[in-house]
Amino acid sequence: MSMQSEPGAPVPEGVIPLSVPEIRGNELKYTRECLDSGWVSSAGAFVDRFEQAVAGYLGVKHAVATVSGTAAVHIALLVAGVAPDDEVLVPTLTFVAPVNAVRYVGAWPVFIDAESAHYQMDPAKLARFLEEKCHGVQGALCNKATGRRVRAVLPVHVLGHPCDMDTIIEVARRYELTVIEDAAESLGSEYKGRRAGSLGDIACLSFNGNKIITAGGGGMLVTSSDAWAQRARYLTTQAKDDPLEYIHGEIGYNYRLTNIQAAIGLAQMEKLNEYVQARRARARQYDELLQDVPGIGLPGEAPWAHWNYWLYTILINEKECRVTSRELMRRLERAGIQSRPLWHPVHSLPPYRACEAVGGEVAELLYSRALSLPSSAGLSSRQCSFVASQVRRESG
Ligand SMILES: Cc1ncc(COP(=O)(O)O)c(C=O)c1O
């Protein structure tokens, strides 16, 4: 298998992966219970237990498990009432999945630049767009340029580090926008003592293999709204009004997580705190070992944040360290270390070039300079030291 394999996938023996799951809890025991009971598909006790465990952890009333994080965002947009030709404010520096989900419902993304301190959606640029580029038309907030209704804001806690949510929520409330929180990367992180995934009107999680915990694949939608949770369950199970007569009141989706995946997810959930602690310990070690390397910027934790360090990401100032982020990635690869740049800013990807972007220069700069280092919960102290020593050596 090449080193360019998907993050979360196994890597060749001896290679230090970017972010892979730890499987060392009750995964096998619970999966065997599923198989023994015959409840293997999209209903069963483990789906309920997994949903309850996540809802309880986040302190949110409802959780609805889905086949993927992308499906969770898709359904969140639908239950929040985002309609075709509405606009949704999204960060441009993100994995593309939540933006694609905006298009699944026929709505349009408006891209907000990242701020340079923590790489999150910039609340000042968000507020400026709403203030200067939008106006009220018959009680609805509309984009002056496109005439479309602006309906929701979809902040993503990029790299697992929480956005400045109080500021984003305050701006959203001022304009009566729904807040759909994408916490796919940030389970286990906190914002001012409140857990990521419990901050928006509705939030989405992912249990993909490269995330903080995994169910093999899967996602979850969490909300304290009874009506939204009920509707999410309905839409994710084919919008079934009468299962015996096959009456479907709307176009639904086959989006429910299987019991087998939920069994794995529940076992992983039991280890969440341990895995977050492990990632934080390695981040502290990287901080210490890399603090004095010229031209290497280290990721800072905001005063409001308790960060899960999903991906520990450095910034390479090529003038000072005479290597680009891509060259450093290749050199690390030769040393058996997997690393990755940040995502290409979504506003300049082919499907989205015609969409509106508010700034984007910060995201472009971060895209060219950043490199995420191995960050798995199972990364040993020795491996962490080796990675840091190679970064120091190769960037000098
Ligand atoms: C921010 C963000 N949102 C949504 C997703 C989609 O999750 P999934 O891969 O489970 O569909 C991901 C990652 O995969 C993500 O990083």
The ligand as an SDF file (V2000), in Angstrom:
LIG
                    3D

 16 16  0  0  0  0  0  0  0  0999 V2000
  -15.4630   18.6780    8.8360 C   0  0  0  0  0  0  0  0  0  0  0  0
  -16.0180   17.4010    8.2760 C   0  0  0  0  0  0  0  0  0  0  0  0
  -17.3310   17.3180    8.0380 N   0  0  0  0  0  0  0  0  0  0  0  0
  -17.8850   16.2060    7.5520 C   0  0  0  0  0  0  0  0  0  0  0  0
  -17.1100   15.0900    7.2930 C   0  0  0  0  0  0  0  0  0  0  0  0
  -17.7850   13.9170    6.6790 C   0  0  0  0  0  0  0  0  0  0  0  0
  -17.7520   12.7940    7.4450 O   0  0  0  0  0  0  0  0  0  0  0  0
  -17.8210   11.3540    6.7540 P   0  0  0  0  0  0  0  0  0  0  0  0
  -16.5030   11.0720    6.1480 O   0  0  0  0  0  0  0  0  0  0  0  0
  -18.1470   10.4520    7.9150 O   0  0  0  0  0  0  0  0  0  0  0  0
  -18.9160   11.3920    5.7480 O   0  0  0  0  0  0  0  0  0  0  0  0
  -15.7260   15.1290    7.5540 C   0  0  0  0  0  0  0  0  0  0  0  0
  -14.8040   14.0190    7.3580 C   0  0  0  0  0  0  0  0  0  0  0  0
  -14.8090   13.0350    6.8190 O   0  0  0  0  0  0  0  0  0  0  0  0
  -15.1710   16.3130    8.0440 C   0  0  0  0  0  0  0  0  0  0  0  0
  -13.8640   16.4070    8.2850 O   0  0  0  0  0  0  0  0  0  0  0  0
  1  2  1  0
  2  3  1  0
  2 15  2  0
  3  4  2  0
  4  5  1  0
  5  6  1  0
  5 12  2  0
  6  7  1  0
  7  8  1  0
  8  9  2  0
  8 10  1  0
  8 11  1  0
 12 13  1  0
 12 15  1  0
 13 14  2  0
 15 16  1  0
M  END
$$$$
